[in-house]
Amino acid sequence: MKKTCVFCGEHPISKTKEHVLPSWLLGMTGGLNRPLHLPLLRNKFEKPERPMSFGSFHFPACESCNFNFSSLENTVKSIVERMMAGRGITNEEVSTFLDWLDKVRTGLWLGILFLEKNPFNIAPRFHIGKRMGGKDRVVVIYRASEDWRGISFIGINFPIFHHAPSCFSLIVNHLGFFNISTEYLFSRRLGFPYPEHISLHESGLSESIMKSGRERVMFPLLKYPYSTLGTELFQPMFPSKTIVNADPLELSNLYDTNYVRNYSLKHAEGVGLPLIQKDKSLTIYSHSISSAWLPQQVLDPQKMRNILADQTFHWQVKLLEDSPMFSDRRTKQIAKILKKTNLSMLKRIREKDKFESQQ
């Protein structure tokens, strides 16, 4: 696979190394030099795992790109440290943390493609710079007893993730993060403008026929099930960056309503407010420092891992089935194969009690 910058996708200028899992996070969870066990794909599964350390899990990046994103890491480090201590954060910090999850999820996708020598010959149509902060996103945060230290990522080496990197889970010490980000994930049910029809342009971006939002919330925001034993955080994003052949003025007018503005953190930039869903209520996350993100229920660590593994797999399948990438006869057949392979791999991982875990 051609070496490109994980941030911009171009040939790296003044090449540096980007740690997708930053050194501050590795230090918080056990250190850079401990072994990283990467399960391999499908027919490679029975072979020995790739020998490497967490510190060597890095990929090419332009020096300028790496520098530009370093401020995000510095900001998120403080946010995550406070979350690990059970302290409060603001709505802007929730938004920044979701940016960071976009960065990590996309970086892990590009990194795994590179390490696995791109077994499905996928041509990435976006990199971190274009993917971060562009689509509706959700994180459900779970909390386990504080007797486990380490980092785990779930779902990143599944074949479906290679094709559609929209859903994964990350465990950092005693906190688990189930993360989804894709276009219009809950826009219709939030009352925002939504697509009456969506198809895939040859560029890899979306072509959509948009409708005005109904300006009322339907519960739950996501109809497909997941465990509600954690804190459910949602953030709507205006998808203008990822739509082609759309009239910019018409698109702007659809989102230029009081209803959308009331749910906006930075309306001019297409960034919505972080929201908390609980039962059949939806509240805007506080602008002031708040511990509303902290899950009240404390789970057994293994139970938390099992929840994250199960719903990551099922949501990856759900998102694949709903994607315009797999809408014709040929691609539907590909989706069927991917779904079958995903299920088979999940069963094998369960049997070996791997769950892509690094302790």
N, C-alpha and C positions, 0 to 999 in steps of 0.2 A: 504494500500500500504506500502511495506517495506520501512523503513527509510534508505536512502543511502545518501552519500555525493553528492551534486549537481555538484561538480567539477569532481570527479573521478568515481562515481558510486559504490564505495565500502562502507562497513560499516564504519561509521565515527570513526576516531581515534582521541582521545582527542577532542570530539565533540564541535563545536562552532556553531554559527548561522550566516548564510549568508543572508544579505538583497539583494534580487535580484534587487530591486530598491534601490540603495545606499542612505545612510543618507544624503550625500551632495546634491544629486539630489532632495530628498524630502524637504530639507531645502530651496532649490532654488525655489521650486514650491508651498510652502505653509506649510511645517512643517510635522513632523512625527506623531503627535497625531490627525490629522484630520481624519475623518472616510473614510474608503475605501469601496466602494460599488461594490461588485463582482456579476454581473448577473450570475444566475445559468443555468445549461444546460437543454434543452428540457423540459421534463415533470416536472422538478423542477422550471421552470421559474416563475410560478405564486406564488411560496412560497416567504417569506421574504428573502431579500438578506442577505448574511452572515455578521453578525456584527463583524467588526474588524477595527483596525486603520492601517494606512500605516506603522507605526513603528513595528507592530506585523506581517507584511508580510515577514517572514523570514523562512528559511529552514535549515536542518542539513548540516554541512560541516566539513571535517577534519580541525583541527587547522592549519596544514601545508599547505593544499590546499588553505585555506582562506588567509593565509599569502602570499602565492605565487602570488595570484591574486590581492592583495591589491595595488601593484605597478601600475597595469593597471588602477585601480580606481583613484589613485592619479594623474596619467597622464591625464586621460580623464576628470577629473574635471576641470583642467585648460583649456582644449580644448573646453569643452562645455561652460564654462564661457565666453570665447572669442567669441564663436559663438553667444551666447545670446546677446552680445554687438555689433554684426555685424563686428567683427574684423577678420583679416586673419589668416589662418593656412597653414601648409606645406603639401606636399603629404604624408610624413610619418605620420603626424598627422591625415590625412584623413584615412589612413590604420589602425591606432590605433583606431580611432572612429568606423570603420567598425568591428574591432575585438570586441569592446565593444557592438555593436548592436548584434553580434552573441551571446555574453555572456548573454545579457538581454533576447533576444528572446528564447534561449534554457532554461535559468533559469525560465522564466515565464511558459514555457511549462511544465517543471518538477514540478514547484510549483502548477500549476493548476491541474495537474494529482493527486498530493498529496491531495490538498484541496477537490477535487471532489471525492476522493476515487476511482479514476481510473475507471470511469463508463464503459469503453470499454475494460478493462483488457489488456491494452497495456504494453508490456515489453520493456522499453526503451533500445535501442541498443547503445546509446551514451549519454554522459553527456557533460558538458561545456568544459572540458579539451580536449576531442577528437573532438568536433564539431567546436570549434572556429578557424577561419582562414583556413578552409579546402576546401571550395567550392566557386565557382564564386559568386559574390555578387553585389548587386545594392542598392543604396539608392537614392530616389528622395526627395529633401528637398523643402518644401513649407514654405511660410512666410505669417503670418497673421498680422493684426494691433496689436500693442503692448498694448492692453487693456485687455488681458486675462491672468490670472496666474493660473497654475495648471498643472496636468499631466494626460494624457489619454493613454490607450492602446487599440487598436482595433483589433479584430479578434482572440484573444487568447482563448476565451471560445467557439469558434465554433467547432463543432464536427470534421471538416476536420483538424483543427489545432492540435487536439489531436492525429490524425493519421499521419499527415505530417506537422511538425512545421517549414515550410520554408518561410512563409510570414506573416508579421504583420505590424502594424503602431503604431508609438509612437508620441505623442504630448507633447512637453515640452515648457510650456508657449506659446510664439507666433510662435514657429517653429514646423513643422510637418515632420516626417520622415517615408516614405513608403519604407519598407525594404524587399528584397527577397534574399535568398541564397540557391542555390542548385547546384548539379553537372552539369557541361557543360551548364550552363544557356545561355551563349552567346559565347561559345568557337568557335563553327563553324563559326559564323558570324564575329567574331574578326579575323579569320584566323589562330586560334590555332588548335593543334590536337583535334580531336573530335571522339566520338564513332559512328562507323557504326552500331553497335548493342549493346544494354545494357540490362542486366537482373539482377535480384536480387539473390544474393547468400544467402544460409541458415543462414549465419552469420549476415545478414542485410546489408552487404557491396555490392558494385557493381561489376559485372563481365562485362567487356567491350571488344569489338573488336575495337581497335583504328585505326584511319587513320591519315595520316600526314595532317597538316593544309594547307589551300590553300593560306595562307600568303597574304590575302587581306581582307579589311573590307567591310562588307555589311551593309547598313543602312536600317532601324534602327537596333541597336544591339538586341533589343527585338521586335519581330514582333507583339505580342499581345499588344493591346493598353493600355495606361495609360495617365493621364493628364500630359502635358508638361509645365504646368504653374510654375513648380519648376525647380531646378537645378538637372540634371541627372548625377550621379556619378557611375561609374562602376569600379570594380576591378577583373581582372582574377586571379584565383588561380589554381595551378597545383594539380590535384586530386589524387596524388599517395597514399595519406594516406587512401583513401577510396576505393581503387581497390584491389580485390583479384584475384589470379590466373593470374596475369600479369607478364611478364618477366621484371624484374627491369631494365635490360640493354636496352631492346627494348623501354621501356617507357621513359627512360632517353634520349635515342637518338632522340626520337620524339620531345622532348622539347629542345634539345640542338642545336638550330638554331639561327642565327643572328636575325631573325624576332622576335622570342619569347624573346630573350635576350633584344632586344630594348624595349620591353613592360614589362620588369621585374624590380621590385624594389629590390628584394632579390632572384635572380635566384636559388641559391643553396638551398634555403628554400621553393621554389615553390610559391613565393609571387609576383604577378604582380603589375604594376604601377596603381595607381588611374587615371581614365580617365574621361573627361567631354564630354558628347555628347550634341550637340546643332544643331538643324535642321539636315543637312547632313554633319556635321563636327565632328571629334573626335580629341581631344587634350589631351596631357599628362598634368596632374595637376602639377603645378609648384613645384620645390624642395624648392624654396624660399617661404616666407610668402606671401599668396595671398588671396584675398577676392572673388576669382572666385566661391566659393561654395555658396555665398550669393544670394538667389533668387532676381531678380529685381522686380518682380511683387508682390504687397502686396494684399492679399486676405481678404475678409470678413471671420472672424473666423468660422462662421457656414458653409460657402461655403468650406473652407479648410477641415473641419471635414467631410462634405458630400462626397467630392472627395476621401478622405482617406478611408472612410467606403465602398463606392461602389467598388473602385478598389481593396481593400484588399480582399473583398469577391470574386470578379470575378477572381483575380489572384490565390487565394487559390484553386478554382475549376479548373482553367487551369492547375496548377501544379499537382493537383491530377490526372487529366486525362492523363497527360504526364508521370506520374511516373511509373517505372517498378514494383513498389509494387502492382499496380492494373492492371495487364496485362492479367491475365487469366479469364476464365468465372466467377468463383466464386468471385474473388476480384473485377471484373468489376461491379458485382451486388452490392457489398458493396459500391463501389464508387458512384454508382447511388443513393443509399439511402443517403449517406453522402451529396451529392450535393443537394438533395431535402430537407434534414434537414437543411443544411446551408441556403438555400433560405428562408425557412419558418422562421428560427430564425432571419434572417436579417430583414424580414418584421415586425416581432413582436418587435424587438428592435427599428426599425424606428417609429412604432406606439407609443411606450412609450418614444421616444426621449432619449434613453439611450446611444447607441453607446459606451457602456462600459466606460463611462466618469467619471473621478474623478476631481472635481473642488476644 
